Amino acid sequence: MKNEALEQHKAVLEKQRKCQHCGADRDQIACMHRFEMDIVQAIREQRLVKRDSCIECVRKHVGKAMVLYKELLTSTETNNINVELNHLEIIGNLQAGMDEAEEWPELHDAIDSAEREYRYRGIGPDWEMIAGMIVATDDSSIVKTT
């Protein structure tokens, strides 16, 4: 009786260990995922892959994220805003803005920090600080501060 229960328990554990769809070992998948994420993080932190930066694109993506964020703050049941989609778009636009800001490390890091704070803690970005940094990096900016 005990051996039968033990065998059933082992079978359940073995079934949970493998993906029901492809049969891959979940531990190996998790290990490989961590390995891949470490590589991606190292590439990003060391900025091994440089992109062409564009301050206008930074402005566009940050502006779009800001509009979506303001929509969330003023959303009601009557204006049909999909909160989950807005969250995804805000995160995506901040990420895109950060990617476009490679040439300006301080701006890049500020947008990165803002995106992480929003994604993990739900804290809205300091839009005025980011906008000030964008203006400070762009000599041809339409918006000039005095």
C-alpha contacts under 8 A as a table, 3 or more apart, distances in Angstrom:
res1	aa1	res2	aa2	distance
1	M	4	E	5.18
1	M	5	A	6.38
2	K	5	A	5.16
2	K	6	L	6.06
3	N	6	L	4.96
3	N	7	E	6.06
4	E	7	E	5.10
4	E	8	Q	6.19
5	A	8	Q	5.06
5	A	9	H	6.11
6	L	9	H	5.05
6	L	10	K	6.18
7	E	10	K	5.04
7	E	11	A	6.15
8	Q	11	A	5.04
8	Q	12	V	6.26
9	H	12	V	5.13
9	H	13	L	6.25
10	K	13	L	5.07
10	K	14	E	6.08
11	A	14	E	5.06
11	A	15	K	6.10
12	V	15	K	5.08
12	V	16	Q	6.22
13	L	16	Q	5.10
13	L	17	R	6.10
14	E	17	R	5.00
14	E	18	K	6.59
15	K	18	K	5.55
15	K	19	C	7.72
15	K	20	Q	7.45
16	Q	19	C	7.12
16	Q	20	Q	7.95
17	R	25	D	5.97
17	R	26	R	5.64
17	R	27	D	7.31
18	K	23	G	5.19
18	K	24	A	5.39
18	K	25	D	4.59
18	K	26	R	5.58
19	C	22	C	5.67
19	C	23	G	4.70
19	C	24	A	5.32
19	C	25	D	6.45
19	C	26	R	6.33
20	Q	23	G	5.76
24	A	28	Q	7.72
24	A	29	I	7.28
25	D	28	Q	5.40
25	D	29	I	6.36
26	R	29	I	4.98
26	R	30	A	6.09
27	D	30	A	5.11
27	D	31	C	6.09
28	Q	31	C	5.04
28	Q	32	M	6.08
29	I	32	M	5.16
29	I	33	H	6.07
30	A	33	H	5.03
30	A	34	R	6.23
31	C	34	R	5.23
31	C	35	F	6.24
32	M	35	F	4.96
32	M	36	E	6.11
33	H	36	E	5.10
33	H	37	M	6.09
34	R	37	M	5.08
34	R	38	D	6.14
35	F	38	D	5.17
35	F	39	I	6.43
36	E	39	I	5.14
36	E	40	V	6.26
37	M	40	V	5.02
37	M	41	Q	5.99
38	D	41	Q	5.08
38	D	42	A	6.11
39	I	42	A	5.14
39	I	43	I	6.20
40	V	43	I	5.11
40	V	44	R	6.19
41	Q	44	R	5.11
41	Q	45	E	5.93
42	A	45	E	5.15
42	A	46	Q	5.88
43	I	46	Q	5.40
43	I	47	R	5.65
43	I	48	L	5.22
43	I	49	V	6.77
44	R	47	R	4.84
44	R	48	L	6.77
44	R	49	V	7.48
45	E	48	L	7.97
47	R	50	K	6.22
50	K	102	E	7.01
51	R	99	D	7.46
51	R	100	E	7.17
51	R	102	E	6.56
52	D	100	E	7.10
52	D	102	E	7.54
52	D	103	E	7.71
53	S	99	D	7.71
53	S	100	E	4.70
53	S	101	A	5.51
53	S	102	E	5.72
53	S	103	E	5.62
54	C	57	C	5.27
54	C	58	V	6.36
54	C	100	E	5.61
54	C	101	A	6.76
55	I	58	V	4.87
55	I	59	R	6.10
55	I	100	E	7.13
55	I	101	A	6.79
55	I	134	I	7.11
55	I	137	T	7.76
55	I	138	D	6.71
56	E	59	R	5.01
56	E	60	K	6.15
57	C	60	K	4.91
57	C	61	H	6.13
57	C	97	G	6.74
57	C	100	E	6.45
58	V	61	H	5.34
58	V	62	V	6.00
58	V	96	A	7.57
58	V	97	G	4.39
58	V	98	M	7.10
58	V	100	E	5.66
58	V	101	A	6.25
58	V	134	I	7.77
59	R	62	V	5.32
59	R	63	G	5.81
59	R	97	G	7.36
59	R	131	A	7.96
59	R	134	I	7.04
60	K	63	G	5.13
60	K	64	K	6.15
60	K	97	G	7.73
61	H	64	K	5.12
61	H	65	A	6.19
61	H	93	N	4.96
61	H	94	L	6.39
61	H	96	A	6.43
61	H	97	G	5.06
62	V	65	A	5.08
62	V	66	M	6.10
62	V	93	N	6.45
62	V	94	L	5.93
62	V	97	G	5.91
63	G	66	M	5.03
63	G	67	V	6.26
64	K	67	V	5.16
64	K	68	L	6.25
64	K	90	I	7.61
64	K	93	N	6.78
65	A	68	L	5.15
65	A	69	Y	6.05
65	A	89	E	7.05
65	A	90	I	4.58
65	A	91	I	7.57
65	A	93	N	5.55
65	A	94	L	6.33
66	M	69	Y	5.01
66	M	70	K	6.17
66	M	90	I	7.63
66	M	127	W	7.22
67	V	70	K	5.17
67	V	71	E	6.21
68	L	71	E	4.98
68	L	72	L	6.38
68	L	86	N	6.08
68	L	89	E	7.55
68	L	90	I	6.33
69	Y	72	L	5.13
69	Y	73	L	6.45
69	Y	86	N	7.50
69	Y	87	H	8.00
69	Y	90	I	6.79
69	Y	124	G	7.73
70	K	73	L	5.03
70	K	74	T	6.32
71	E	74	T	5.25
71	E	75	S	5.73
71	E	81	I	7.67
72	L	75	S	5.03
72	L	81	I	7.52
72	L	83	V	6.77
72	L	86	N	7.26
75	S	79	N	6.47
75	S	80	N	7.91
75	S	81	I	6.44
76	T	79	N	5.76
76	T	80	N	7.44
76	T	81	I	7.69
77	E	80	N	6.14
77	E	81	I	7.78
81	I	86	N	7.62
82	N	85	L	5.46
82	N	86	N	6.21
83	V	86	N	5.08
83	V	87	H	6.21
84	E	87	H	5.14
84	E	88	L	6.36
85	L	88	L	5.08
85	L	89	E	6.11
86	N	89	E	5.05
86	N	90	I	6.02
87	H	90	I	5.17
87	H	91	I	6.23
88	L	91	I	5.23
88	L	92	G	6.04
89	E	92	G	4.95
89	E	93	N	5.91
90	I	93	N	5.24
90	I	94	L	6.12
91	I	94	L	5.25
91	I	95	Q	6.13
91	I	115	E	6.19
91	I	118	Y	7.73
91	I	119	R	6.70
92	G	95	Q	5.04
92	G	96	A	6.09
93	N	96	A	4.97
93	N	97	G	6.01
94	L	97	G	5.00
94	L	98	M	6.07
94	L	111	I	6.56
94	L	112	D	7.51
94	L	115	E	5.84
95	Q	98	M	5.02
95	Q	99	D	6.16
95	Q	111	I	7.78
95	Q	112	D	7.11
95	Q	115	E	6.96
96	A	99	D	5.02
96	A	100	E	6.25
97	G	100	E	5.14
97	G	101	A	6.26
97	G	111	I	7.29
98	M	101	A	5.06
98	M	102	E	7.00
98	M	107	L	7.77
98	M	108	H	5.07
98	M	109	D	7.62
98	M	111	I	5.57
98	M	112	D	6.04
99	D	102	E	5.90
99	D	108	H	7.40
100	E	103	E	7.87
101	A	104	W	5.55
101	A	105	P	7.23
101	A	107	L	6.46
101	A	108	H	5.01
102	E	105	P	6.16
102	E	108	H	5.97
103	E	108	H	7.92
104	W	107	L	5.47
104	W	108	H	5.98
104	W	137	T	7.48
105	P	108	H	4.88
105	P	109	D	5.97
106	E	109	D	5.18
106	E	110	A	6.09
107	L	110	A	5.03
107	L	111	I	6.18
107	L	130	I	7.18
107	L	133	M	6.16
107	L	134	I	7.15
108	H	111	I	5.38
108	H	112	D	6.10
109	D	112	D	4.90
109	D	113	S	6.02
110	A	113	S	5.17
110	A	114	A	6.11
110	A	130	I	7.00
111	I	114	A	4.98
111	I	115	E	6.05
111	I	130	I	7.08
112	D	115	E	5.18
112	D	116	R	6.24
113	S	116	R	5.16
113	S	117	E	6.08
114	A	117	E	5.17
114	A	118	Y	6.13
114	A	124	G	7.37
114	A	125	P	4.99
114	A	126	D	7.34
115	E	118	Y	5.14
115	E	119	R	5.95
115	E	125	P	7.26
116	R	119	R	5.00
116	R	120	Y	5.80
116	R	121	R	7.69
117	E	120	Y	5.50
117	E	121	R	5.23
117	E	122	G	6.38
117	E	123	I	5.52
117	E	124	G	7.37
117	E	125	P	7.56
118	Y	121	R	5.53
118	Y	122	G	4.33
118	Y	123	I	4.63
118	Y	124	G	5.50
118	Y	125	P	6.78
119	R	122	G	5.88
119	R	123	I	7.91
126	D	129	M	5.50
126	D	130	I	6.41
127	W	130	I	5.16
127	W	131	A	5.94
128	E	131	A	5.02
128	E	132	G	6.01
129	M	132	G	5.08
129	M	133	M	6.28
130	I	133	M	5.07
130	I	134	I	6.24
131	A	134	I	5.02
131	A	135	V	6.20
132	G	135	V	5.13
132	G	136	A	6.05
133	M	136	A	4.97
133	M	137	T	6.25
134	I	137	T	5.29
134	I	138	D	6.28
135	V	138	D	5.22
135	V	139	D	7.40
135	V	141	S	6.14
135	V	143	V	7.03
135	V	144	K	7.12
135	V	145	T	7.97
136	A	139	D	7.13
138	D	141	S	5.29
141	S	144	K	6.46
